[in-house]
Amino acid sequence: MAPYVYKASTYDGKVVEGTMEAVDGGAVAMKLQDMGLLPIQVGPAGGKTVLTREIEWPWKKKRVRRKDLLVFTSELHTLVRSGIPLDRSLAVLAQLAESEAMSEIVSDVLKEIKGGKSLSDGLGKHPEVFPKIYVNMVRAGEVGGALEEILGRLTAFLETSENLRSYIAGALIYPALLSVVGLVSVSILILFVVPRFTAIFKDMNLPLPLPMMILSGLGDFVSGYWWLILLALAGVVLYLRRFLGSPEGRLAWDRRLLRTPLLGPVLQKIDVARFSRTLGTLLHGGVPLLEAMAIVREVVSNQGIATMIEPIRKGIKKGEGIGQPMKQSGVFPPLAMHLVEVGEETGRLDTMLIQVADVYDNDVRTSIKALIAFFEPALILVMGIIIGTIVVSMLLAIFSINDVPV
C-alpha cells in the first residue's frame, strides 16, 4: 500500500483535504465515496501526475497556465457528473484553485452565473484563459443539455494537447543543454585560455602559429567589441520581431519553415494533428461545421496552413463538402485526406478527425525521436570538432615553442 493525497467535497460544497493509504487511486476514491465524500483529486503523495501543479513564483501569481485550465476542467467535469449544481461546483473550485489568478476568475464566472448569465457567457469574459474552442463547446453543451459530456471531451482534448507539448519540450531539453555547455566551453577557451598562450609567446618574442593567431584575433574581437555584438544581436531580434509581427512576414516565414528539410514535415504534422483534434472535438460537441472552421483557423499556429482554411470554409459554403476543398489546399497529407473522406461518406467525420489527430500525434513523437537521434550526435560532433580544433591549435603552439633553438 502507498500513501495518496486527495481533495474531496461534501455534498454541501465543503472542501476536504487529506492523505490515505491504499492499493491505488481507485481504492482511495471508493473509500472517499463510502465516507460520503465526492473525490475531486487523487494522486500519489509526492508524485507527479498530469494534474500536478507547479510552484507559484511571486512574479507569476497573476498568470493562468494551461495546466490550471486543465485542472479546472477536469474538476468541474467530476463535480457536474456527480450531480452537484453548477453554482456550487464553481464555488468549490474557487476554493480549490491553487493559482490566485484562477481563483479570482472562477469567482467572477460564478458571479456572472448568479446574475442570470450562462456558463459560456461567464467564461467568454476571460478570453485570455478560455479560448474560443472552449467557450463554443460549452455553449453547445448548454444548448444540447450535454454539458457533462462536453466537459469530459474538453478534459481529454486539453490532456492530449498538454501531453504532446510536454513531450516536445522534454525532447528538446538535452540538445539545448548540450548547445549551452558547448558554447560556454568554447567561450572559456577563447576568452581565458588562449590569451594565456598568447602572453607566453609575447614574453618570448616569438611569432604566433597561424591557428593560434586566428583564435587570438577572435578572442580579442569578442572581448573588445562585445557591446557591438550585443547591439547587433538586439538589432536582429528587433528586426525579426517586427518582421514576424506583420501578417506578410509571418506568412513568408511559416511557409519557409514548412519547406525546411527534416523540420518542415514535423511542423506540418503538428498542425494537422491540432487542426484535426480541434475540429473533431468541436463537431462532436455540436458546434456547426462553418463556425468550427472559423475557430480552428485561430488554433493552427503555422500561417502557411492557416491561410488555406478560409478557402476550405468557402468550399463548404458552396456545398462541396470538406474533403474536396481540403484536398485542393495541398497542405494535408494523403492519409489524413483519406480518413476525412471516409468520415464524410459515413457520417462519422468527428470520429475520423480524432483518429487523424491520434495518428499524427504518434507520428510527431516518432519524427521528433528521429530528429533528436540525428541532431544529438551531429551536435556532439560539431562541438567536438570546434573544441578539438582549439585544443590542437594550443598543442601546436606548445610544440612550436619546443622547436625554438636555445
N, C-alpha and C positions, 0 to 999 in steps of 0.2 A: 504493500500500500504506500501511496505517496501523498504528500500534502498538496492541497489545492486551495487557491483563493477564490472567493466568489462574491458577487454582488447580486442581491435579490431584492424583490419588492413585495410588500404585503399588499393585499387587495384594496387597502385604503390609501395606497400611494406612498407608504413609508419605505425608505431605502435601508437595507440591512447589508452590512459587510462582515466578512469573517474568513476563517480558514477551516478546512475539514480534510481529514484523511480518508481516502477512498481508492478503489482499484483504478478508476478512470473518471473522466469528466462526466460521463453519462450517469455513473453511480452517484456523483455529487448532486446532479440535477434531480435525480429520483428522490434522494434524501431530503432535498430542499422542498420538493413538492409534497412529500409526506409530512413535512413540518408546517405546511400551509403557506409556503413562500413561493414566489414566482422567480425562477432563476433568470438572470439577465446576462451576467458574465461569469464564466467559469474557466479557469486556466491554472496550469501548474504554478506552484509558488516559486517565484524567482525565475520562471521560464518565460520564453518569448513565444507569442502566438501572433496570428495575423492582426489581432486587435490590440496588441500591446502598444501602449502609449509611450512616447519618448519623454525625456526630461524637458520641462518647460523652462527655458532660459529666460531671465528677466526681460531681455530686449526682444523676445519673440512672443510675449504673452498675448498680444493683440492679433496674432496671426493664426488663422484656422488652417490646419493642414489637411491633406487628403485623408489621412488616417482618422482624423476627428470626424470627418463626414462619414467614413465607412463605419466607425463605431456607432455613431448616432443612428444611421440607417438600420444597422443590424439590431440594435437595442429596441428601436421603435417597432421594427417588424416583430420582434419577440413579444413585446407588450401588446400590440394590436392583435396578434394571433391568439393571445391568451384571453382576449375579450375585455381588456381594460379600456375604458373610454379614452378617446384621443386626447382630451384636455388633461386628464390625469396622467396619461403616458408622458406627455410633454413636460408636465410638472416634475415627474420622476427624473426624466432625462436632464432637465435643467440642474437638478441636484447632483446627478451622476457625472456630468461633464467635468473632466479634469482641466480642460482648457477654459480659462476665464472668458475668452472671446466667444467660444462656442456656447457656454452657459448663457451669456448675455443674448446671443442670437436666438437660442431656443426659447428663452423667456419672452423675447419680443414676438416670436411666432405664436406663442401661447396667448399673449395679449391680443394679437390680431384675431385669433380664433374666438376668444371670449367676446370680442367686439362684433362677432357675427360673420367674419370672413372665413373662407375655406382655407384648408391647409396649404393648397397650392398658391393661393394669394399671399399667405404669410411667408412662404418660402421664397416667392418671387420678389419680395422686398430686399432680398440679400443675394443678388446675382453673383457676387464675388465668392460666395460659399456654395450656393446651389445652382449649378449650371442649367441651361435651358432644357437639356435632356431630362434632368431630374424633375424640374418643375412640371414639364409637359406630361411626363409619365404619371406623376402623382395626380395631376388634373384628370388624366384619362381614367385612372383608377377610381377617383372620386365619382366621376360621371357613371362609370360602369359598375360601381359597387364592388370593386375588386381591389381595394387599397392594400389589403394584406398580401395578395399575390404580387402586386406591383412592387411593394417594398421588398419582398423576397427576391424578385428579379433584379431590382436595383442593388441589393446587397451582393448578389452573385456577380453582377456587372462590375461593381467597384472593387470587389475582391480580386477578380481576374485581372483587371487593369493595374491594380496595385502590385500584384504578384509579378506581372511582366515588367513593370517599371523597376521594381526592386531587383529582379534578376539581371536586367540590363545594367543597372548601376553597380551591382555587385561584381559583374563580369569585368567592368572597366576599372575596378579599384587597383588590381595588380599591375596592369600596364601603366596606369597613371603614376603609381608609386615608383615603378621601375624607371619611368622617364624622369621623375623628380630627383631620385637618387643619382641617376646618371648625370643629370645636368649639374647637380651640386658637386659631384666628384670632379667633373671636368673644370668647373669654375675654381675649385680649390687648387687643382694642379696648375692652371694657367695663371691665377692671380697670386698664389703664395709660394708654390714650389718652384716654378720656372724662374721667377725673379731671383731666387737664391743662387741658382746656377749661373744666371746672367752676371750677378755680382762677383762670383768667383772668377769668371773669365775676364771681367774688367780689372779686378785686382791683379791678375796675372798678365794683363796687357795682351790677351790672346783674342783672335777673331772668333766670333761665334759660328758654329756649324750652321749651314742653311736651315735645316729643320728647326733648330733651337732659335734661330733668328726670326723665323716666321712666328713661332709660338710667343716669343718675347714681344714682337710687334703687336700681336693680337692682344696679349695681356696689357701692354701699355695703352692700347687704344681703349680697351674696356675700362681700365682704371682711370684713365684721363678724361674720357668722354662718356662716362656712364649716364650723365644727365642728358646728353644728346640722344643716347639710345632710348632712355625712358620717354623723352619727348616724342621720338619717332614712333615708339610703341603706342603712346597715348593718341597720337595723330591717326595711326592705323585703326585703333579701336573706335575712335570718334567717327572716322570715315565709314567703317563697317556698320556702326550703329545707325548712322544717317542713311546709308545705302539700303540696309535691311529694313529700316523703318518705313521706306517708301514702298507702295504696292508693286511698282515695276521692278525695283531692286530685289525685293523678297521673292518675287516670281522667278526672276532670272537666276537667282542664287539656288532656289529649290529645284529648278529644272536642271541646273548644272549638277547638283548633288545626285539627282536620280540617274544621271549619265555616268557618275563616277564608278569605275570598276570596283568590284567587291562590295563597296559600301552602298551603292545605289540600289541593288536588288533587295538588300536588307531593309533599307528605309521604305521601299515600296511595299514590302510585306507587312511592315509595322502599321502603315497607314491603311492598307487593305484590310487588315485584321481589325483595326479600330473602326473603320467605316462599316464593316460588316456587323461587328458586335453591336455598335450603337444603333444602326438601322434595324437590325433584328430585334433588339430589346425594345425599341420604340414601337415597332409594328406589333409585337406580341402584347405590348401594353395598351394597344388600342388607338395609338396615335395615327392619324391618316398619313398615307404614303407621301403626299406632296409636302405636308407640314414636317414630316420626319426628315425628308431630304434637305429641307432648309436648315434644320437643326444640325444634321450630320455635317454640313459644309463647315460649320464652326468648330467641329471636333477634329477634323483632319488637319494635321499640322503642316504638311507639305503643300504649298500653294500650287505647285505644278499638278497635283492631283485634285486639290480643292476646286480649282477653276473649271475642271471637267464635270463637276457635279451639277452645275446650273444647266448645261446642255442636256444632261440626263433628265433633269427635272422638266425641262421644256418638252423632251420627247415623251415623258409620261403624260403631260398635259395634252399632247396631240393624240394620245391613245395608242402609242407604240409599245406600251409596257415598259418594263425596266431592263429586261435582258438585252434587247437590241441597242438601245442608247448606250448602255454600259460597254457593249462590245465595240461600238463606234468610237468611244472615248480613247481606246487604246492604252489605258493605264491599268487595267485589271488583268491578272494572269488567266490563262485558259481554264485552269481548274476552277477558279472562282466563278468564271462565266458559266461553265457547265453546270455547277451546282445551283447557281441563281436561276438559270433557265429551267432546270428540273423543278425547283421550288415554285417558280411562277406557273409552270404547267400543272403541278399537282395541288396548288393552293396552299402550299406549306412554305411560303417564301421566308417567313420569320425564322422557322426552324433551320432551313438551309443556310440562311445568313449566319446564324450562330455556329453552324458546323464549319462554314468557311472561316470564321474567326478562330475557332479551335484549331483548325488545320494550320492556319498561318501563324498563330501564336506558337505552336510547337515548331513550325518551320523557322520562325525567328530565333528561337532558342538554339536550334541546331546550327543555323547560319552564324550566330554570334559565337558559338563554341568553335566553329571552323575559323572564323576571323581571328579570334583570340589565339587559337592554336597556330595560326600563321604569323601574327604580329608579335607574339611574345618572343619566339626565337629570333625573329628578324630584328626586334628592338635590342635584344641582348647582343646580337651580332654587331649591330651598328655601334652600340655603346662600347663594346669590346674593341672594335677597330679604332674608335676615336681615342679611348684611354690607352690602348696598346701603342698607337702612334706616338702619343705624348711620352709614354714611358721609354719607348725605343729611342726617341729623339734625345731624351736625357741620358740614356746609356751611351749613345754615340758621342755625346758631348764629353762624358767621362772618359771614354776610350781615346778621344782626341787629345785630352789632357795628358794621358799616359804616353802618347806618341810624340809629345813635345821633347826635343833634345835638351838634356840638362846642361 
